[in-house]
């Protein structure tokens, strides 16, 4: 165990380890200017290399930016679906699964996102389901024939929003609500 902690501290010198909780700083850059614009601190538990349980991240001013729970999702539980733009295309599900990692960290349960002034920006529930929606592109060959090829697989899983998500303005007033079922928008309500 000591060897692992020493190794982590050598690789990630900003890590502070205390009772299974990891605290680290992430430095973000403005893509246009290349200048630093925000350091985010994150706290949470890493278990066998995966985020698990409650995680919080903070703005550079120390105000909470977001908080929510992570769980693990196994490769076998990932749903692979054929996007509606190519119903005749055949998915090689085995080949796609072979490109995936065995396990992923994914959001679950109630998540709350905050403005930099500390007011809630949005809140709602995630369900730990990751659907890989295979999209297709048509390639026109030199001989004029058309070949359908699948696009790349997303690298990071994104849990699906479910139930009612509430969105607020920077003063804390509800601006609208969106109802989701497995990531699909069912209804938007403006206030």
Secondary structure as the mmCIF struct_conf table of DSSP 4:
data_model
#
loop_
_struct_conf.conf_type_id
_struct_conf.id
_struct_conf.beg_label_comp_id
_struct_conf.beg_label_asym_id
_struct_conf.beg_label_seq_id
_struct_conf.end_label_comp_id
_struct_conf.end_label_asym_id
_struct_conf.end_label_seq_id
HELX_RH_AL_P HELX_RH_AL_P1 UNK A 2 UNK A 11
TURN_TY1_P TURN_TY1_P1 UNK A 13 UNK A 14
STRN STRN1 UNK A 16 UNK A 18
TURN_TY1_P TURN_TY1_P2 UNK A 19 UNK A 20
STRN STRN2 UNK A 21 UNK A 29
TURN_TY1_P TURN_TY1_P3 UNK A 31 UNK A 33
STRN STRN3 UNK A 36 UNK A 47
TURN_TY1_P TURN_TY1_P4 UNK A 48 UNK A 49
STRN STRN4 UNK A 50 UNK A 58
TURN_TY1_P TURN_TY1_P5 UNK A 60 UNK A 61
BEND BEND1 UNK A 62 UNK A 62
STRN STRN5 UNK A 64 UNK A 74
HELX_RH_3T_P HELX_RH_3T_P1 UNK A 75 UNK A 77
STRN STRN6 UNK A 79 UNK A 82
TURN_TY1_P TURN_TY1_P6 UNK A 84 UNK A 85
TURN_TY1_P TURN_TY1_P7 UNK A 87 UNK A 88
HELX_RH_AL_P HELX_RH_AL_P2 UNK A 93 UNK A 98
TURN_TY1_P TURN_TY1_P8 UNK A 99 UNK A 99
BEND BEND2 UNK A 100 UNK A 100
BEND BEND3 UNK A 102 UNK A 102
STRN STRN7 UNK A 103 UNK A 114
TURN_TY1_P TURN_TY1_P9 UNK A 116 UNK A 117
BEND BEND4 UNK A 118 UNK A 118
STRN STRN8 UNK A 120 UNK A 127
BEND BEND5 UNK A 128 UNK A 128
STRN STRN9 UNK A 131 UNK A 134
STRN STRN10 UNK A 136 UNK A 140
TURN_TY1_P TURN_TY1_P10 UNK A 142 UNK A 143
BEND BEND6 UNK A 144 UNK A 144
STRN STRN11 UNK A 146 UNK A 150
HELX_LH_PP_P HELX_LH_PP_P1 UNK A 152 UNK A 154
BEND BEND7 UNK A 155 UNK A 156
HELX_LH_PP_P HELX_LH_PP_P2 UNK A 159 UNK A 159
STRN STRN12 UNK A 160 UNK A 168
TURN_TY1_P TURN_TY1_P11 UNK A 170 UNK A 171
BEND BEND8 UNK A 172 UNK A 172
STRN STRN13 UNK A 174 UNK A 181
TURN_TY1_P TURN_TY1_P12 UNK A 182 UNK A 183
STRN STRN14 UNK A 184 UNK A 190
#
